[in-house]
Amino acid sequence: MQVLRKFIRYYRPYRWMFYTDTLCALTICVIDLAFPQILNVLTHGLYTRGREAILPALAWIGAGLLAMYILRYFCQYYITTWGHVMGARMESDMRQDLFDHYQRLSFSYYDRNNTGVMMAKLISDLFDISELAHHGPENLIISTLKIVGAFTILMFINFKMTLILIAVTLVMAVFSYRKNRKMRAIFLDNRKKIAGVNAQVQDSLSGIRVVKSFANEEIEREKFADCNGRFLTSKVSSYKLMGVFHAGNGFFQGLLYISILVSGGYFVAQGTLAASELAIYALYVGIFLNPIEVLINFTEQFQKGYSGFRRFTEVVETQPEIEDSPDARPLGRITGEIELDDVSFSYTPENPVLEHVSLTIPAGKTIALVGPSGGGKTTLCSLIPRFYDVTGGAVKIDGNDVRDVTGKSLRSAIGIVQQEVYLFGGTLRENIAYGRPGATDEEIVEAAKRANIHDFIMSLPEGYDTSAGERGTRLSGGQKQRISIARVFLKNPAILILDEATSALDNDSERHIQAALEQLASGRTTVVIAHRLSTIRKADEIVVIANHGIAERGTHSELLERNGIYAKYYYMQFEGLE
């Protein structure tokens, strides 16, 4: 019932379409129920009065029935067209809500979940919801009214025959209920298995260059065949259950017809039922059985839509771990001073990453973080824009605890250049403008010039309108990095975080990018994570992160004189060169 209430909420924006659709469904139901009764009245009334009475009335009867079925035509058109439009709009609203919620979820959610599975929930899981949203209420209303209406009329025609009909129908209902419970579980398993297929496809295709470089296409085929086979097994199980379900209900419908013919023949022989009444009775049994068959077929549709909606609600009810507090305020203009006040952080209680780290970075200064991989440098930088919340202490910017300001204003004040650059599918102009949507062409060009990428862009046949390709595959690592630097120039933040921005580049690319980064860092508070120690010699202070905290700190020359961890790393890199 909780799931149903959540589902009903999506009808509210389209309630008048829903009311009209329901009214049309009721009209069709009344017309379908009326025809056998009209036939019954005519055969027992007008058609027994002779030629003189019948012929003049035929034109009126035909006109009345024609008007009735023209009305039915328009009602059916509305149901088929606008009823489906209503369902499609509801599906679109759900998909938008799910995507919006994905945007609100914290990094920790993405750390735990596979992108392919999330895409399955966004696309395929909601596919059947449109049909359920449209046909669900319509089928329930029409079928219920037809069953109740036909059953009431059958009771008036012959009470005893109808009791036999009820007995067979009850057995069929018990059979359907038990199979329906099993179908619910199997359809939910179908959803999970196809999500696994999507996840495997996404993983293999995203890493296709690695796959081919290791000539491991066969391994990927086997991995896909495995998850594809599990999905097939789940589908086969569902089809077997559906086969038993539909065949069983078809058998019970046959029993209903047998009971009517046998009991009807008995009552005709006894003289308690006229042959014409048996014919009318058979017509109403057809009306009685048709909605039952509709409900049986609807069960499969319902279970598919229900399982998809359940997986949808699982995501939208996931609370983001990072949210603005109710009294959060905009950060406003800042100078860029960063303070880590006794900061501790851990992804799990058993594995602390940082413990009691205290560090102040004056506005406009450059601080470099060095240390072993996995020591917590990137994590520390992720705490500044509040991608994760500290488990102890506080991170402050200009004296403001980052938990007390809005996330949008906080991240608008921080620019990040990462080692792994992500470019969106679109033009180079659009990718640079991502730093400040709405920027003019002149501002985009100026940012590209400052990032030393303008001349390269202009050498391309389409210039700034050149497609970057999927994830920037048409550009080299250095070119992608300079596009990302241009983004940050356009954003013009007060605080800059450089996360190993040049570590994956060749020496020539590094030289150009290092020059761009130095210009970018000018006048900004800058935090640099670097493994190439040659790039941080000019930093105002170097902080060595090791053993969950600050192991050393000082200038380049001071740390070399101390002959500690930093000196060890430095001499390892430059042994034989200096």
FIDREN-984239 format. One record per residue (C-alpha): residue in one letter; x, y, z. Coordinates in pm, 1 decimal. Example, Ala and Ser with C-alpha at 12.3 -4.5 7.8 and 13.67 -1.06 7.14 Angstrom:
2
   residu         px         py         pz
        A     1230.0     -450.0      780.0
        S     1367.0     -106.0      714.0
//
This chain:
578
   residu         px         py         pz
        M        0.0        0.0        0.0
        Q      291.3      236.5       68.3
        V      426.9      172.0     -280.6
        L       76.6      227.8     -424.1
        R       37.6      563.1     -246.0
        K      373.6      678.9     -382.9
        F      266.4      569.7     -730.4
        I      -66.9      754.7     -709.2
        R      116.7     1083.1     -636.7
        Y      233.7     1087.9     -998.0
        Y     -127.7     1105.6    -1120.6
        R     -187.3     1443.5     -953.8
        P      -52.7     1670.8    -1232.8
        Y     -266.4     1479.9    -1484.1
        R     -575.3     1416.9    -1272.0
        W     -815.4     1569.3    -1529.1
        M     -674.7     1343.3    -1800.5
        F     -716.6     1055.9    -1556.0
        Y    -1077.3     1152.8    -1472.6
        T    -1164.4     1182.1    -1843.8
        D     -995.3      848.8    -1915.8
        T    -1193.4      688.0    -1633.4
        L    -1521.3      841.2    -1757.3
        C    -1453.2      706.4    -2105.9
        A    -1377.6      362.7    -1958.4
        L    -1706.9      370.0    -1765.8
        T    -1896.1      469.9    -2080.2
        I    -1745.6      177.6    -2275.9
        C    -1831.8      -56.2    -1989.5
        V    -2198.1       56.1    -1981.9
        I    -2231.2       22.9    -2361.0
        D    -2083.8     -327.8    -2362.3
        L    -2314.5     -436.3    -2081.5
        A    -2616.9     -274.1    -2245.6
        F    -2609.9     -454.7    -2580.3
        P    -2708.1     -806.8    -2461.0
        Q    -2979.9     -651.7    -2244.1
        I    -3112.4     -452.7    -2541.5
        L    -3116.2     -775.9    -2742.4
        N    -3299.7     -951.6    -2457.4
        V    -3564.5     -676.2    -2439.4
        L    -3616.0     -677.1    -2818.7
        T    -3642.5    -1056.4    -2849.8
        H    -3896.2    -1077.1    -2565.5
        G    -4081.1     -755.9    -2658.4
        L    -4081.0     -574.5    -2992.6
        Y    -3969.9     -869.2    -3206.6
        T    -4272.7    -1072.8    -3091.0
        R    -4533.2     -816.5    -3217.3
        G    -4519.0     -885.3    -3589.6
        R    -4406.4     -716.1    -3910.4
        E    -4612.3     -397.2    -3875.0
        A    -4458.7     -315.5    -3537.7
        I    -4100.0     -421.9    -3612.7
        L    -4023.6     -247.6    -3944.3
        P    -4107.6      114.6    -3843.2
        A    -3895.9       77.3    -3527.5
        L    -3583.9      -60.6    -3698.3
        A    -3464.3      281.5    -3817.6
        W    -3484.2      423.1    -3464.3
        I    -3317.3      115.6    -3318.4
        G    -3035.4      131.7    -3575.5
        A    -2985.6      508.2    -3523.3
        G    -2979.1      467.6    -3146.1
        L    -2727.9      183.4    -3159.9
        L    -2514.7      374.0    -3415.1
        A    -2504.1      679.7    -3186.2
        M    -2411.2      452.2    -2896.8
        Y    -2117.3      299.4    -3086.8
        I    -2000.4      635.5    -3224.7
        L    -1977.8      749.9    -2862.4
        R    -1786.8      429.0    -2785.5
        Y    -1547.7      505.8    -3072.7
        F    -1451.6      847.8    -2933.9
        C    -1416.0      708.0    -2582.1
        Q    -1188.8      430.0    -2709.8
        Y     -986.3      684.2    -2909.2
        Y     -932.3      898.5    -2599.2
        I     -829.0      599.3    -2388.9
        T     -586.8      466.5    -2649.5
        T     -432.6      805.0    -2736.3
        W     -444.6     1038.7    -2438.9
        G     -449.6      762.9    -2181.3
        H     -112.9      647.4    -2317.0
        V       12.0     1007.1    -2329.9
        M      -74.8     1040.7    -1961.2
        G      121.1      723.5    -1884.5
        A      419.8      841.6    -2089.1
        R      422.0     1176.4    -1908.1
        M      413.7     1002.7    -1570.2
        E      703.7      782.0    -1677.4
        S      892.7     1091.8    -1791.6
        D      828.8     1261.7    -1455.3
        M      959.3      957.0    -1268.7
        R     1268.5      940.5    -1487.9
        Q     1333.8     1311.1    -1429.5
        D     1288.2     1270.1    -1053.9
        L     1528.2      976.3    -1053.7
        F     1791.0     1164.7    -1254.0
        D     1753.4     1470.8    -1031.1
        H     1798.9     1249.8     -724.8
        Y     2111.1     1094.9     -877.5
        Q     2248.5     1449.0     -903.9
        R     2183.9     1507.1     -532.5
        L     2341.7     1184.9     -409.1
        S     2685.1     1204.5     -251.6
        F     3012.5     1061.7     -381.2
        S     2979.3      776.6     -132.2
        Y     2671.0      645.7     -317.3
        Y     2865.6      632.5     -644.0
        D     3152.9      462.8     -464.5
        R     2915.1      178.1     -371.9
        N     2704.4      144.2     -689.5
        N     2772.2       45.6    -1048.0
        T     2698.2      297.1    -1323.9
        G     2537.0       32.1    -1547.0
        V     2293.7      -69.8    -1270.5
        M     2202.4      295.3    -1212.5
        M     2138.7      340.0    -1585.5
        A     1913.4       31.0    -1585.5
        K     1703.7      184.4    -1308.8
        L     1685.1      509.5    -1501.7
        I     1588.3      358.8    -1838.0
        S     1467.4       -2.0    -1856.9
        D     1313.0      -27.1    -1508.2
        L     1074.2      257.0    -1587.4
        F      983.3      127.6    -1933.6
        D      680.7      -76.0    -1819.9
        I      559.1      187.6    -1576.7
        S      400.9      391.5    -1857.6
        E      174.9      100.6    -1954.2
        L       93.9       27.0    -1590.7
        A        8.0      391.4    -1519.8
        H     -233.0      398.7    -1812.7
        H     -384.7       50.9    -1820.4
        G     -381.2      -17.4    -1446.6
        P     -676.9      196.1    -1329.8
        E     -855.5      154.1    -1663.4
        N     -837.7     -226.2    -1658.6
        L     -934.8     -245.1    -1292.3
        I    -1234.9      -14.2    -1333.6
        I    -1369.7     -163.3    -1657.0
        S    -1307.0     -521.1    -1551.9
        T    -1458.8     -477.6    -1205.9
        L    -1771.4     -308.3    -1338.3
        K    -1816.8     -562.9    -1616.4
        I    -1773.0     -854.5    -1377.2
        V    -2013.0     -705.5    -1120.0
        G    -2264.9     -595.2    -1384.7
        A    -2259.2     -924.0    -1574.2
        F    -2273.8    -1121.9    -1251.2
        T    -2579.3     -925.4    -1129.1
        I    -2766.2     -981.6    -1456.4
        L    -2671.2    -1352.2    -1455.9
        M    -2815.6    -1386.3    -1105.9
        F    -3148.4    -1252.0    -1233.4
        I    -3150.2    -1484.1    -1535.9
        N    -3077.9    -1804.0    -1339.6
        F    -2967.4    -1804.7     -977.2
        K    -2863.7    -2172.0     -956.9
        M    -2644.8    -2165.0    -1269.3
        T    -2472.5    -1852.6    -1137.7
        L    -2384.7    -2028.9     -809.8
        I    -2201.6    -2295.7    -1014.3
        L    -2027.8    -2013.0    -1204.2
        I    -1916.4    -1855.5     -874.7
        A    -1771.4    -2185.4     -747.3
        V    -1548.7    -2231.7    -1055.0
        T    -1448.7    -1860.3    -1050.8
        L    -1340.1    -1881.0     -686.0
        V    -1114.6    -2178.8     -759.2
        M     -963.1    -1983.7    -1050.9
        A     -909.3    -1678.5     -824.7
        V     -719.9    -1886.2     -564.3
        F     -503.8    -2039.8     -839.7
        S     -428.2    -1693.1     -986.3
        Y     -341.4    -1543.5     -646.7
        R      -88.1    -1816.2     -564.3
        K       82.2    -1795.7     -902.4
        N       77.5    -1416.8     -887.4
        R      287.1    -1414.6     -569.6
        K      552.2    -1627.4     -737.8
        M      549.2    -1405.2    -1047.1
        R      620.8    -1096.7     -835.1
        A      948.6    -1244.7     -710.6
        I     1057.1    -1373.5    -1051.9
        F      993.7    -1039.4    -1227.5
        L     1195.3     -854.8     -961.3
        D     1477.2    -1102.6    -1026.3
        N     1445.8    -1026.0    -1400.2
        R     1506.3     -658.6    -1324.7
        K     1816.2     -731.7    -1120.3
        K     1958.5     -963.2    -1385.9
        I     1909.8     -716.7    -1674.1
        A     2071.5     -448.0    -1457.5
        G     2369.4     -684.2    -1428.2
        V     2380.6     -714.9    -1807.3
        N     2377.3     -334.8    -1842.8
        A     2653.0     -303.1    -1585.5
        Q     2872.5     -553.3    -1769.6
        V     2815.5     -382.4    -2104.6
        Q     2896.9      -41.0    -1959.3
        D     3210.0     -174.4    -1791.0
        S     3339.9     -355.3    -2099.7
        L     3268.1      -78.5    -2349.7
        S     3408.5      197.2    -2125.4
        G     3729.3       -2.9    -2089.8
        I     3747.9     -119.4    -2452.5
        R     4097.1       28.3    -2501.6
        V     4228.7     -167.7    -2204.4
        V     4051.2     -480.6    -2329.2
        K     4212.5     -456.7    -2671.3
        S     4554.3     -359.4    -2538.9
        F     4563.6     -684.5    -2339.9
        A     4391.1     -884.3    -2616.8
        N     4133.2     -992.8    -2361.0
        E     3825.8     -981.9    -2584.8
        E     3755.3    -1348.4    -2508.7
        I     3752.9    -1281.3    -2133.3
        E     3501.1    -1001.6    -2182.3
        R     3287.6    -1228.5    -2402.9
        E     3288.0    -1491.6    -2128.4
        K     3198.2    -1236.8    -1859.4
        F     2912.5    -1104.7    -2071.0
        A     2797.2    -1456.5    -2160.7
        D     2785.2    -1540.0    -1790.2
        C     2563.4    -1246.1    -1687.2
        N     2359.6    -1276.4    -2008.6
        G     2305.6    -1646.2    -1931.8
        R     2187.7    -1566.3    -1578.4
        F     1937.5    -1320.4    -1723.0
        L     1820.3    -1582.4    -1973.7
        T     1775.3    -1837.0    -1693.0
        S     1565.8    -1586.1    -1499.4
        K     1355.9    -1509.0    -1808.8
        V     1301.8    -1880.0    -1880.7
        S     1181.9    -1929.9    -1522.3
        S      939.6    -1639.7    -1558.7
        Y      805.7    -1773.4    -1889.6
        K      753.7    -2119.1    -1741.9
        L      558.5    -1967.6    -1455.1
        M      361.0    -1749.6    -1696.0
        G      286.3    -2059.3    -1905.1
        V      138.8    -2239.7    -1604.9
        F      -47.8    -1921.7    -1505.3
        H     -210.5    -1853.7    -1843.9
        A     -272.2    -2218.0    -1932.7
        G     -427.3    -2282.8    -1591.5
        N     -660.1    -1986.5    -1623.1
        G     -751.9    -2093.2    -1975.9
        F     -841.5    -2435.8    -1838.1
        F    -1067.5    -2282.8    -1571.9
        Q    -1238.3    -2070.0    -1836.6
        G    -1308.3    -2391.5    -2026.2
        L    -1456.8    -2536.7    -1707.8
        L    -1686.4    -2234.9    -1687.4
        Y    -1820.5    -2297.2    -2039.9
        I    -1861.2    -2669.4    -1965.6
        S    -2055.8    -2593.4    -1646.7
        I    -2282.2    -2352.1    -1838.3
        L    -2358.8    -2598.3    -2118.7
        V    -2418.6    -2893.0    -1888.5
        S    -2616.4    -2708.4    -1619.3
        G    -2798.2    -2499.0    -1882.8
        G    -2902.3    -2811.5    -2071.3
        Y    -3026.3    -2964.7    -1746.8
        F    -3238.5    -2659.4    -1658.3
        V    -3377.7    -2638.6    -2014.9
        A    -3474.4    -3007.0    -1991.5
        Q    -3639.4    -2937.9    -1655.3
        G    -3836.9    -2653.4    -1810.6
        T    -3701.7    -2391.3    -1567.6
        L    -3492.8    -2211.1    -1833.2
        A    -3591.0    -2115.2    -2187.8
        A    -3347.4    -2181.5    -2471.1
        S    -3347.7    -1808.3    -2559.2
        E    -3256.0    -1725.5    -2200.0
        L    -2965.9    -1970.2    -2220.2
        A    -2839.8    -1782.7    -2529.5
        I    -2857.8    -1447.6    -2346.4
        Y    -2692.3    -1612.3    -2046.6
        A    -2406.1    -1729.8    -2269.8
        L    -2359.0    -1374.2    -2403.9
        Y    -2325.5    -1237.1    -2051.5
        V    -2086.6    -1515.5    -1956.2
        G    -1869.5    -1392.6    -2244.8
        I    -1883.9    -1041.4    -2097.9
        F    -1807.5    -1191.8    -1755.8
        L    -1507.3    -1389.7    -1881.8
        N    -1353.3    -1114.6    -2096.5
        P    -1261.5     -886.1    -1802.5
        I    -1129.9    -1186.0    -1611.5
        E     -896.8    -1257.3    -1902.9
        V     -798.5     -889.6    -1912.5
        L     -712.4     -900.3    -1542.2
        I     -512.0    -1220.5    -1591.9
        N     -305.5    -1057.2    -1867.7
        F     -282.5     -738.3    -1662.4
        T     -119.0     -936.5    -1380.3
        E      199.3     -979.6    -1585.2
        Q      200.8     -609.8    -1674.0
        F      139.2     -514.4    -1313.3
        Q      423.7     -727.6    -1180.1
        K      669.7     -583.1    -1432.7
        G      565.7     -225.5    -1357.3
        Y      551.4     -290.5     -982.7
        S      902.4     -439.9     -968.4
        G     1039.1     -148.3    -1173.9
        F      869.0      107.0     -950.2
        R      998.3      -62.5     -636.3
        R     1356.8      -35.3     -761.9
        F     1281.2      328.0     -853.2
        T     1159.4      405.6     -499.6
        E     1465.7      236.9     -348.0
        V     1682.2      502.0     -511.8
        V     1466.1      812.0     -463.4
        E     1425.4      725.0      -94.5
        T     1802.3      703.9      -48.3
        Q     1897.6     1005.2      158.0
        P     2205.1     1197.2       32.7
        E     2479.4     1184.1      292.9
        I     2578.8     1541.6      206.5
        E     2291.5     1790.3      225.7
        D     2259.8     2158.2      304.7
        S     2153.4     2220.8      661.9
        P     1813.3     2394.5      702.0
        D     1982.8     2722.8      799.9
        A     2267.2     2700.5      545.6
        R     2365.9     3039.0      400.9
        P     2548.8     3136.9       81.0
        L     2924.6     3163.9      122.3
        G     2952.9     3501.6      -51.0
        R     3281.0     3656.8     -166.0
        I     3584.7     3508.9        7.0
        T     3956.6     3571.0       29.7
        G     4025.7     3197.4       25.6
        E     4172.4     3112.5      366.3
        I     4134.4     2740.5      441.6
        E     4152.8     2594.9      790.7
        L     4145.7     2225.1      882.7
        D     4065.3     2219.3     1253.6
        D     4149.3     1879.6     1411.8
        V     4002.4     1697.9     1111.6
        S     3944.2     1321.8     1115.0
        F     3786.2     1112.2      841.7
        S     3719.4      747.0      766.1
        Y     3514.4      568.3      500.6
        T     3445.4      291.8      753.9
        P     3500.8      297.2     1132.3
        E     3763.1       22.6     1102.7
        N     3978.6      206.3      846.5
        P     4066.1      565.6      941.2
        V     4211.3      775.4      659.1
        L     4291.6     1099.4      844.5
        E     4324.3     1151.5     1218.0
        H     4344.2     1488.7     1399.0
        V     4481.6     1690.1     1106.7
        S     4519.7     2063.9     1172.7
        L     4637.8     2291.0      894.2
        T     4585.1     2655.2      799.0
        I     4637.4     2773.4      440.4
        P     4652.3     3154.1      419.9
        A     4460.4     3325.3      141.4
        G     4655.5     3343.6     -183.3
        K     4922.6     3094.7      -73.3
        T     5016.0     2766.1     -239.2
        I     5036.0     2448.8      -31.0
        A     5161.4     2120.4     -176.4
        L     5055.0     1781.4      -40.7
        V     5290.4     1489.0      -93.5
        G     5319.6     1141.2       46.6
        P     5260.6      775.8      -34.1
        S     4963.8      666.7     -248.8
        G     4659.2      597.7      -36.8
        G     4786.5      823.1      241.2
        G     4482.2     1053.6      230.4
        K     4593.6     1346.9       13.1
        T     4301.6     1329.5     -232.1
        T     4060.0     1257.6       52.7
        L     4179.4     1567.8      236.5
        C     4119.0     1777.0      -76.1
        S     3771.5     1621.0     -116.4
        L     3677.8     1746.3      229.7
        I     3733.4     2111.4      129.9
        P     3445.4     2127.9     -126.5
        R     3251.9     1891.4      105.4
        F     3233.3     1595.3     -128.9
        Y     3254.1     1401.3      196.9
        D     3177.4     1514.2      551.2
        V     3445.7     1500.1      816.4
        T     3391.0     1242.4     1092.0
        G     3563.9     1471.5     1339.8
        G     3675.3     1834.6     1358.7
        A     3582.2     2096.9     1099.9
        V     3686.0     2237.2      762.4
        K     3653.6     2614.3      743.8
        I     3682.1     2868.6      463.9
        D     3730.6     3227.6      575.7
        G     3617.0     3109.5      919.0
        N     3293.4     2953.5      785.2
        D     3237.6     2585.1      857.4
        V     3166.7     2428.0      517.7
        R     2868.7     2245.3      675.0
        D     2703.8     2580.3      750.0
        V     2706.7     2713.8      392.0
        T     2520.0     2600.8       82.2
        G     2695.1     2338.5     -128.5
        K     2639.4     2534.1     -450.7
        S     2802.2     2852.9     -319.8
        L     3088.2     2652.6     -164.6
        R     3173.9     2462.8     -482.2
        S     3130.1     2773.1     -695.5
        A     3423.4     2921.2     -502.1
        I     3650.1     2621.0     -567.1
        G     3808.8     2511.6     -894.7
        I     3943.4     2157.7     -933.6
        V     4183.9     2025.0    -1195.8
        Q     4218.6     1648.0    -1173.0
        Q     4458.6     1395.9    -1319.9
        E     4177.6     1214.4    -1501.6
        V     3998.0     1474.0    -1712.4
        Y     3637.1     1412.8    -1811.9
        L     3508.5     1582.5    -2125.7
        F     3139.8     1566.0    -2209.5
        G     3001.3     1463.3    -2546.4
        G     2976.6     1795.0    -2730.4
        T     3196.2     2064.8    -2881.2
        L     3515.1     2206.2    -2734.8
        R     3330.0     2536.6    -2688.5
        E     3062.1     2363.8    -2477.8
        N     3322.4     2181.6    -2269.9
        I     3509.1     2501.7    -2186.8
        A     3182.4     2686.2    -2118.8
        Y     3097.1     2418.4    -1861.3
        G     3312.0     2621.8    -1624.7
        R     3060.4     2906.6    -1641.5
        P     2741.3     2835.8    -1838.4
        G     2629.6     3143.3    -2024.5
        A     2979.9     3275.6    -2086.6
        T     3028.0     3475.4    -2406.9
        D     3240.8     3351.6    -2696.5
        E     3499.1     3619.8    -2616.2
        E     3527.6     3495.3    -2257.2
        I     3562.1     3134.2    -2375.9
        V     3839.0     3229.5    -2618.6
        E     4019.8     3430.3    -2349.0
        A     4006.4     3131.4    -2111.2
        A     4143.8     2904.6    -2386.0
        K     4428.9     3146.6    -2454.0
        R     4525.2     3159.6    -2087.7
        A     4523.6     2777.7    -2080.9
        N     4753.0     2765.9    -2389.7
        I     4497.9     2568.3    -2594.2
        H     4356.5     2841.6    -2824.4
        D     4611.2     2796.1    -3104.3
        F     4551.7     2421.1    -3114.4
        I     4174.0     2468.2    -3127.5
        M     4202.3     2717.9    -3412.6
        S     4417.7     2471.2    -3608.8
        L     4124.0     2228.9    -3620.2
        P     3893.8     2244.7    -3926.8
        E     3588.1     2326.7    -3714.4
        G     3768.4     2526.0    -3445.8
        Y     3573.5     2563.6    -3124.8
        D     3283.7     2370.6    -3279.7
        T     3494.9     2054.0    -3304.5
        S     3340.1     1754.9    -3130.0
        A     3542.6     1631.4    -2834.0
        G     3428.2     1271.5    -2888.8
        E     3307.4     1043.5    -2614.0
        R     3500.1     1133.0    -2297.1
        G     3737.4     1340.5    -2511.3
        T     3880.1     1044.3    -2704.8
        R     3972.4     1266.0    -3000.4
        L     4219.8     1467.0    -2792.4
        S     4551.5     1380.9    -2634.7
        G     4597.7     1376.2    -2257.9
        G     4769.9     1715.1    -2257.9
        Q     4502.3     1872.5    -2478.1
        K     4223.2     1743.8    -2254.8
        Q     4406.7     1874.0    -1951.1
        R     4435.2     2220.7    -2101.3
        I     4061.6     2218.3    -2183.5
        S     3995.4     2142.3    -1816.0
        I     4227.8     2427.6    -1714.3
        A     4039.7     2663.0    -1948.5
        R     3717.7     2563.2    -1769.4
        V     3865.0     2671.1    -1436.1
        F     3998.2     2997.4    -1582.4
        L     3642.1     3069.7    -1695.8
        K     3502.9     2978.3    -1353.3
        N     3754.0     3213.2    -1184.4
        P     3738.3     3058.9     -834.6
        A     3906.3     3193.7     -520.9
        I     4040.1     2848.2     -426.7
        L     4216.4     2606.8     -658.8
        I     4278.9     2234.2     -607.3
        L     4524.9     2060.9     -840.4
        D     4504.1     1683.3     -797.1
        E     4812.1     1539.0     -972.2
        A     4721.0     1747.6    -1276.3
        T     5043.1     1672.3    -1469.5
        S     5146.0     1328.0    -1345.0
        A     5017.1     1138.5    -1649.7
        L     5172.2     1367.6    -1912.7
        D     5492.3     1364.4    -2112.9
        N     5761.1     1622.0    -2036.5
        D     5670.1     1858.4    -2320.4
        S     5297.3     1856.1    -2231.1
        E     5383.6     1894.7    -1864.4
        R     5596.1     2202.2    -1940.5
        H     5309.3     2374.9    -2125.0
        I     5049.6     2276.4    -1868.2
        Q     5269.8     2368.9    -1573.5
        A     5299.5     2717.9    -1718.4
        A     4921.4     2738.9    -1753.9
        L     4873.4     2612.3    -1398.7
        E     5115.9     2866.9    -1256.4
        Q     4921.3     3144.0    -1427.0
        L     4593.6     2991.1    -1303.2
        A     4722.4     2969.6     -944.1
        S     4839.4     3329.8     -938.5
        G     4653.0     3519.8     -666.5
        R     4447.1     3218.8     -561.6
        T     4467.8     2991.1     -259.5
        T     4605.5     2673.0     -414.1
        V     4630.7     2318.5     -286.2
        V     4850.4     2095.4     -503.2
        I     4873.7     1716.7     -486.5
        A     5185.7     1605.5     -668.1
        H     5401.6     1297.8     -709.4
        R     5643.7     1481.7     -940.5
        L     5823.7     1681.0     -675.9
        S     5992.5     1903.1     -934.9
        T     5658.2     2077.5     -988.7
        I     5616.7     2194.4     -627.8
        R     5953.6     2341.4     -535.3
        K     5808.1     2693.2     -548.2
        A     5518.9     2611.2     -311.8
        D     5490.0     2835.4       -5.5
        E     5471.6     2522.3      210.2
        I     5496.5     2148.7      148.7
        V     5296.6     1913.8      372.5
        V     5381.0     1542.9      386.5
        I     5073.6     1326.7      454.9
        A     5155.8      983.4      597.1
        N     5026.1      748.4      866.9
        H     4680.1      915.7      872.0
        G     4815.0     1263.5      942.6
        I     5080.5     1528.6      885.7
        A     5425.8     1374.1      907.0
        E     5631.7     1675.8      794.3
        R     5579.5     2031.6      679.8
        G     5802.3     2312.6      558.5
        T     5951.5     2466.3      244.9
        H     6137.9     2260.8      -13.2
        S     6481.1     2352.8      123.2
        E     6374.6     2306.7      486.7
        L     6245.0     1955.0      421.4
        L     6560.4     1857.2      232.7
        E     6771.7     1974.1      525.5
        R     6553.4     1771.1      763.0
        N     6640.1     1460.1      557.9
        G     6308.5     1291.2      636.2
        I     6030.0     1140.4      426.2
        Y     6021.3     1424.7      173.6
        A     6397.4     1412.5      121.6
        K     6375.7     1036.3       71.9
        Y     6111.6     1072.6     -201.7
        Y     6297.2     1361.5     -361.2
        Y     6629.7     1181.8     -387.5
        M     6459.3      866.2     -515.6
        Q     6316.2     1068.0     -806.2
        F     6631.1     1259.9     -885.3
        E     6902.9     1008.1     -807.0
        G     7171.1     1038.4    -1072.9
        L     7026.4     1365.4    -1206.7
        E     7143.9     1602.8     -936.5
//
